[in-house]
Amino acid sequence: MAARFEIKIAKNGDYMFNLYAPNGRVVATSETYTTLQNCKNGIESVKRNARSHTEDQTQAKAETLLCPKYELFLDKEEKFRFRLRASNGEIICVSQSYTVKASAQTGIASIAENAPDAETVMFEQ
């Protein structure tokens, strides 16, 4: 199985996407978009920015990087997450939570490797 972006309609009627790794697991999820075209633009932004550097905000003296970048951080429950910011600073996708930092780093590596060539499909509900 290849990596893929899957567009679907959110509960509020807006559009969103999930990026699936080749193993079929969701690696990242978008926020919602009011139009299908804006959702597709978000996917193209992930593809363009997939190989960005990572700002590790879990370190005490984390180096602040310019966008585009991944931000690796601890959430309120002390679990590891990451988000990908576009060159304009907007968040274009976020990860699930991970109990181990290395797993979040593997998720970032998966996006970098798989997103640029991933196909886009529309999820039929």
Disulfide bonds with the S-S distance in Angstrom:
none
